[in-house]
């Protein structure tokens, strides 16, 4: 930090509690913001930034689909939820050099478990990191690091329009999760990257939450 060996300094929390050998383990943990000052009561010369991390309640994910789709002004929201799931497959298969195959199956056979909607495609598949990114609620499909290229490259968000297949259904990266938890109470994503022999699986379940 460019501090000379004979210069006095203190390290404090944002509450101006000085960090010492005695209280270090109690006051310092991952993600905490600290000040490096000449004295505990020194005036700050510039505005500071503090990083805040939080874990939302699981209802933010589980109930978001209900709130979102029931707000569709009296229209039947189910087609839009299914369109969101299909949109994921359209993005996944957008770089296919051969046939783009997308299947929708409605499974009602109790011998195979609970009823389910299955969307199956022959897209590029997702690595474990990309599957992890899909699960993160706050990541937009246009900014996910290392994610597959979307059909929407160069996308410009439109002015507010009635919810439709060409509107920004999943612009904020919550569309897939909202659709899943509108249709049902759990999601199972199974994916094999085209360039890998590994199969990755992700389960999001209201029961698990």
C-alpha positions as CSV (number, residue, x, y, z in Angstrom):
1,X,0.0,0.0,0.0
2,X,3.0,2.3,-0.2
3,X,3.3,2.7,3.6
4,X,6.7,3.6,4.9
5,X,8.2,1.6,7.7
6,X,8.0,4.5,10.2
7,X,4.4,5.6,9.3
8,X,1.6,4.9,11.7
9,X,-1.6,3.4,10.4
10,X,-4.7,1.5,11.6
11,X,-7.0,-1.0,10.0
12,X,-10.7,-0.6,11.0
13,X,-14.1,-2.0,10.1
14,X,-16.6,0.3,8.5
15,X,-17.9,0.9,12.0
16,X,-14.5,2.3,12.9
17,X,-13.6,-0.6,15.2
18,X,-9.8,-1.0,15.1
19,X,-8.6,-4.5,14.1
20,X,-6.2,-5.8,16.7
21,X,-4.5,-9.2,17.3
22,X,-7.1,-9.9,20.0
23,X,-10.3,-9.2,18.0
24,X,-9.1,-10.1,14.5
25,X,-10.7,-13.6,14.3
26,X,-14.0,-12.2,15.6
27,X,-14.3,-9.1,13.4
28,X,-12.7,-10.3,10.1
29,X,-14.3,-12.9,7.8
30,X,-14.7,-13.4,4.1
31,X,-16.1,-10.4,2.2
32,X,-15.8,-7.9,5.0
33,X,-14.8,-4.3,4.0
34,X,-11.9,-2.7,5.9
35,X,-10.5,0.8,6.1
36,X,-6.7,1.4,6.0
37,X,-6.4,4.8,7.8
38,X,-3.9,7.0,9.6
39,X,-6.1,7.1,12.6
40,X,-9.4,5.5,13.7
41,X,-11.3,8.9,13.4
42,X,-9.7,10.0,10.2
43,X,-12.1,11.7,7.7
44,X,-12.6,9.7,4.5
45,X,-11.1,11.5,1.6
46,X,-13.3,9.7,-1.0
47,X,-16.5,7.8,-1.2
48,X,-16.0,4.1,-0.5
49,X,-17.7,1.1,-1.9
50,X,-18.7,-2.0,0.2
51,X,-19.5,-5.3,-1.3
52,X,-22.7,-7.0,0.2
53,X,-23.5,-10.6,-0.4
54,X,-26.8,-12.2,0.7
55,X,-28.8,-15.4,0.2
56,X,-32.4,-14.7,-0.8
57,X,-35.2,-16.8,0.7
58,X,-35.9,-19.8,-1.4
59,X,-39.5,-18.5,-2.0
60,X,-37.8,-15.9,-4.2
61,X,-37.1,-18.7,-6.6
62,X,-40.0,-21.1,-5.9
63,X,-42.8,-18.6,-6.0
64,X,-41.4,-16.2,-8.6
65,X,-43.0,-18.1,-11.4
66,X,-46.4,-17.9,-9.8
67,X,-46.1,-14.1,-9.3
68,X,-44.7,-13.5,-12.8
69,X,-47.2,-15.6,-14.8
70,X,-50.3,-14.8,-12.8
71,X,-49.5,-11.1,-13.6
72,X,-50.1,-11.7,-17.3
73,X,-53.4,-9.8,-17.3
74,X,-55.9,-12.6,-17.5
75,X,-54.3,-14.4,-20.4
76,X,-53.5,-18.1,-20.2
77,X,-49.9,-18.1,-19.0
78,X,-49.0,-21.7,-19.6
79,X,-47.9,-21.3,-23.3
80,X,-45.5,-18.6,-22.2
81,X,-44.0,-20.8,-19.6
82,X,-43.5,-23.6,-22.1
83,X,-42.1,-21.0,-24.6
84,X,-39.5,-20.0,-22.1
85,X,-38.3,-23.6,-21.7
86,X,-38.2,-24.0,-25.5
87,X,-36.3,-20.8,-25.8
88,X,-33.5,-22.4,-23.8
89,X,-33.4,-25.3,-26.3
90,X,-33.4,-22.8,-29.3
91,X,-30.3,-21.1,-27.8
92,X,-28.6,-24.4,-27.1
93,X,-29.1,-25.7,-30.7
94,X,-28.5,-22.4,-32.5
95,X,-24.9,-23.4,-33.4
96,X,-25.8,-26.9,-34.7
97,X,-24.4,-27.7,-38.1
98,X,-27.0,-30.5,-38.7
99,X,-30.6,-31.0,-37.6
100,X,-31.9,-29.1,-34.7
101,X,-34.1,-31.5,-32.7
102,X,-36.3,-30.2,-29.9
103,X,-38.9,-32.4,-28.3
104,X,-41.6,-31.7,-25.7
105,X,-42.9,-34.6,-23.8
106,X,-45.8,-34.6,-21.3
107,X,-45.2,-37.5,-18.9
108,X,-48.1,-38.8,-16.9
109,X,-47.0,-42.4,-16.2
110,X,-46.9,-42.8,-12.4
111,X,-44.6,-45.7,-12.7
112,X,-41.9,-43.2,-13.8
113,X,-42.4,-40.9,-10.9
114,X,-44.5,-37.7,-10.7
115,X,-46.1,-36.2,-13.8
116,X,-43.5,-34.0,-15.7
117,X,-42.9,-31.8,-18.7
118,X,-39.7,-32.8,-20.5
119,X,-37.9,-30.6,-23.0
120,X,-35.2,-32.5,-24.9
121,X,-32.8,-31.1,-27.4
122,X,-29.6,-32.1,-29.2
123,X,-27.8,-28.8,-28.5
124,X,-24.2,-28.1,-27.5
125,X,-24.8,-29.2,-23.9
126,X,-23.6,-27.4,-20.8
127,X,-20.4,-27.9,-18.7
128,X,-20.8,-28.1,-14.9
129,X,-19.9,-24.3,-14.8
130,X,-22.5,-23.4,-17.3
131,X,-25.1,-25.5,-15.4
132,X,-24.1,-23.7,-12.3
133,X,-24.6,-20.4,-14.0
134,X,-28.0,-21.4,-15.2
135,X,-29.0,-22.1,-11.6
136,X,-27.9,-18.7,-10.3
137,X,-31.0,-16.5,-10.2
138,X,-29.4,-13.1,-10.9
139,X,-27.4,-14.0,-14.1
140,X,-28.8,-12.8,-17.4
141,X,-28.5,-15.2,-20.3
142,X,-26.6,-12.5,-22.2
143,X,-23.9,-12.0,-19.5
144,X,-23.3,-15.5,-18.2
145,X,-19.6,-16.1,-18.1
146,X,-18.5,-18.9,-20.4
147,X,-22.1,-19.7,-21.4
148,X,-23.2,-20.9,-24.8
149,X,-23.8,-18.3,-27.5
150,X,-27.5,-17.3,-27.6
151,X,-29.7,-16.7,-30.6
152,X,-30.0,-13.2,-29.1
153,X,-26.4,-12.0,-29.7
154,X,-26.6,-8.3,-30.5
155,X,-29.9,-8.2,-28.7
156,X,-31.3,-4.8,-27.9
157,X,-34.0,-4.8,-25.2
158,X,-37.3,-3.6,-26.7
159,X,-39.7,-1.1,-25.4
160,X,-42.3,-2.6,-23.0
161,X,-44.6,-4.8,-25.1
162,X,-47.3,-7.4,-24.2
163,X,-45.6,-10.7,-23.2
164,X,-45.0,-12.6,-26.4
165,X,-42.6,-15.0,-28.0
166,X,-40.4,-12.1,-29.4
167,X,-40.3,-10.1,-26.2
168,X,-37.6,-10.2,-23.5
169,X,-39.1,-13.1,-21.6
170,X,-35.8,-14.3,-20.1
171,X,-33.8,-11.1,-20.3
172,X,-33.0,-11.0,-16.6
173,X,-32.0,-14.7,-16.4
174,X,-34.9,-15.7,-14.3
175,X,-37.2,-16.9,-17.0
176,X,-36.2,-20.6,-17.0
177,X,-36.6,-20.9,-13.2
178,X,-39.8,-18.9,-13.2
179,X,-41.3,-21.2,-15.9
180,X,-40.2,-24.3,-14.1
181,X,-41.8,-23.3,-10.8
182,X,-44.9,-22.2,-12.5
183,X,-45.4,-25.5,-14.2
184,X,-44.3,-27.7,-11.3
185,X,-42.2,-27.9,-8.0
186,X,-38.9,-29.2,-9.2
187,X,-36.5,-29.0,-12.1
188,X,-34.0,-31.6,-13.3
189,X,-31.4,-30.5,-15.8
190,X,-29.4,-33.3,-17.5
191,X,-26.7,-32.1,-19.9
192,X,-23.7,-33.6,-21.8
193,X,-21.3,-31.1,-23.5
194,X,-20.7,-32.1,-27.0
195,X,-16.9,-32.0,-26.4
196,X,-17.0,-34.1,-23.2
197,X,-17.8,-37.6,-22.1
198,X,-19.2,-36.3,-18.8
199,X,-22.9,-36.0,-18.1
200,X,-23.9,-33.2,-15.6
201,X,-27.1,-33.1,-13.6
202,X,-28.7,-30.3,-11.6
203,X,-31.8,-30.7,-9.4
204,X,-33.7,-27.7,-8.0
205,X,-36.6,-28.8,-5.8
206,X,-39.1,-27.1,-3.6
207,X,-39.0,-30.2,-1.4
208,X,-35.2,-30.0,-1.1
209,X,-35.4,-26.3,-0.2
